[in-house]
Amino acid sequence: MLRITITDFPDEQRWFLEGRLVGPWAAELISTWRETRRDGDARRCIIELNDVTFIDRSGEAVLAEITCEGAELIGGGVYTKQKLGELRNYSKRSPVNKAKE
């Protein structure tokens, strides 16, 4: 199960994720992302993963997509920090980012 809590502030939007970011829950996150984040919303978006206990490949793909759309990921704990490091390293090596260099 994944719990998604969104808090709106004038200059930013914060998402708090709790639980497992896997399969159907990853699909729910990207669906919620697409419904909530509007093209005209220029506020900073921060995704807090401090209480995420597991991320599978589908969860990684969702995080990569929302990061490409401007979200900032924050994580605490060894597991989450390691996963975020892997995502950052992967995005630096992706063909899209290499084309920008």
C-alpha positions as CSV (number, residue, x, y, z in Angstrom):
1,M,0.0,0.0,0.0
2,L,1.1,3.6,-0.7
3,R,-0.2,6.7,1.0
4,I,0.0,10.0,-0.9
5,T,-0.5,13.2,1.0
6,I,-0.2,16.5,-0.9
7,T,0.2,19.8,0.9
8,D,-0.1,23.1,-1.0
9,F,1.8,26.2,-0.1
10,P,1.9,29.5,-2.0
11,D,5.4,28.9,-3.4
12,E,5.6,25.1,-3.4
13,Q,3.7,21.8,-3.3
14,R,4.9,19.0,-1.0
15,W,4.1,15.4,-1.6
16,F,4.6,12.9,1.3
17,L,4.8,9.2,0.3
18,E,4.4,6.4,2.8
19,G,4.6,2.7,2.1
20,R,5.6,0.6,-0.9
21,L,6.1,2.3,-4.3
22,V,5.4,-0.8,-6.4
23,G,3.2,-1.9,-9.3
24,P,-0.4,-0.6,-8.9
25,W,0.7,2.0,-6.3
26,A,3.3,3.4,-8.7
27,A,0.5,3.6,-11.3
28,E,-1.6,5.5,-8.8
29,L,1.2,7.9,-8.1
30,I,1.8,8.8,-11.7
31,S,-2.0,9.1,-12.3
32,T,-2.3,11.5,-9.3
33,W,0.8,13.4,-10.5
34,R,-0.7,14.0,-13.9
35,E,-4.1,15.1,-12.4
36,T,-2.6,17.3,-9.8
37,R,0.3,19.0,-11.5
38,R,-1.0,21.5,-14.1
39,D,1.1,22.9,-16.9
40,G,0.6,26.4,-15.5
41,D,1.7,25.5,-12.0
42,A,5.1,27.1,-11.6
43,R,5.5,26.3,-7.9
44,R,8.4,24.1,-6.8
45,C,7.4,20.5,-6.1
46,I,9.1,18.4,-3.5
47,I,8.4,14.7,-3.1
48,E,9.4,13.4,0.3
49,L,10.2,9.7,0.4
50,N,11.2,9.4,4.0
51,D,8.6,6.8,4.8
52,V,8.8,4.7,1.6
53,T,9.9,1.2,2.5
54,F,10.4,-0.3,-0.9
55,I,10.6,0.8,-4.6
56,D,10.4,-1.6,-7.5
57,R,11.2,-0.9,-11.2
58,S,7.8,0.6,-11.9
59,G,8.3,2.9,-8.9
60,E,11.7,3.9,-10.2
61,A,10.3,4.7,-13.6
62,V,7.6,6.9,-12.1
63,L,10.2,8.8,-10.0
64,A,12.4,9.2,-13.0
65,E,9.4,10.7,-15.0
66,I,8.3,13.1,-12.3
67,T,11.9,14.2,-11.7
68,C,12.2,15.0,-15.5
69,E,9.1,17.1,-15.1
70,G,10.8,19.2,-12.3
71,A,10.0,17.4,-9.0
72,E,12.7,17.4,-6.4
73,L,13.1,14.1,-4.5
74,I,14.0,14.0,-0.8
75,G,14.7,10.8,1.1
76,G,15.9,9.7,4.4
77,G,17.3,6.4,5.5
78,V,19.9,4.2,3.8
79,Y,17.6,2.4,1.4
80,T,15.8,5.5,0.1
81,K,19.0,7.5,-0.3
82,Q,20.6,4.6,-2.2
83,K,17.6,4.4,-4.6
84,L,17.7,8.1,-5.1
85,G,21.4,8.0,-5.8
86,E,20.8,5.3,-8.4
87,L,18.1,7.3,-10.1
88,R,20.3,10.4,-10.2
89,N,23.2,8.4,-11.7
90,Y,20.9,6.8,-14.3
91,S,19.4,10.2,-15.3
92,K,22.9,11.6,-15.8
93,R,23.7,8.7,-18.2
94,S,20.4,8.7,-20.1
95,P,20.5,9.5,-23.8
96,V,18.2,12.5,-23.3
97,N,20.7,14.2,-20.9
98,K,23.7,13.3,-23.0
99,A,22.1,15.0,-26.0
100,K,21.8,18.2,-23.9
101,E,25.6,18.2,-23.1
